């Protein structure tokens, strides 16, 4: 076994653990809107708050998780995150047991969702720090690609599985399974060695934010399309009296994972900027297909295009971030970078829920299309900036 092969041999175990942990995120995601709206007096706007609040807590803890991973190691961060996932799901389970008044049950659900966001923050940032620490900076693209494939692979299967379990056995049974899955992931990573903790100056996060901000904004804008699709596509299908609504997340996730598997090398070979431009164009087309779909077939095609478009944007921009920050603060930078995506999810859920109550479900997919187009314009601006910087270096 070569040194390169040896450095990657632990990546499958980390990826499997991440898949299991994200199943605890993905399975309830499409279930929460119908679960909440089944309560008298609770509409899509409130359901959007329940969906989005998890991402708010993730935003607020990404840099804390990144600093923890840089100082204590990605292994400790990921293991802590997996434990928090299980605790969060247990609290959400309590909200479904009819032991409390409806308002208190909703409060418990929000607390569980907030803790779930913290768990996601530590798990994902820990995976980044642990994986890149084991493979080295040259493996950053591969780690980011496998991370995304794990996340959205979980969404591909977690969405329909979650809906099926919800209809078959109820929300409480679903959350009981969500307690078990991250604990299985924790057992899987027990034998993976810790990565070295790199020495170096630990800068304040604010200078780092200036470096990662434009790339994070691109990820945030593409995340709107995924957020509205993940939370509201199944409800949209129900409103249109279409069948196979649960297939939407599957179509999205399979297209996403296929993009990572077959095209995951492109950001490092073609450059993140060029790949992101093409990807955002495809995502915008996908969101437009869903918004204007006269039938479920075209809507599912739109889900496929959205998944294919979203697939490579995160690693494309992540590779650019890794190039621009010191290794000693890599996890902190990637944590802040990932927080932009969480911000997108946190804001998109409540806005989309309120917008759908006022203007219908088609309007939220038009919002996703518009955000992808704005992201494309921003990437084109970054490309012009890089070209100008290259010309200045060559002329000097």
Secondary structure, DSSP 8 states (H G I E B T S, - for coil): --HHHHHHTTHHHHHHHHHHHHHHHHHHHHHHHHHHHTSTT--HHHHHHHHHHHHHHHHHHHHHHHHHHHHH-HHHHHHHHHHHHHHHHHHHHHHTSS-S-HHHHHHHHHHHHHHHHHHHHHHHHHHHHHHHHHH-GGGHHHHHHHHHHHHHHHHHHHHHHHHHHHHHH-HHHHHHHHHHHHHHHHHHGGGS-------S----HHHHHHHHHHHHHHHHHHHHHHHHHHHHHHHHHHHTT-S-TTHHHHHHHHHHHHHHHHHTTHHHHH-HHHHHHHHHHHHHHHHHHHHT-SSHHHHHHHHHHHHHHHTTHHHHHHHHHHHHS-GGGHHHHHHHHHHHHHHHHHHHHHHHHHHHHHH-THHHHHHHHHHHHHHHHHHHHHHHHHHHHHHHHHH-
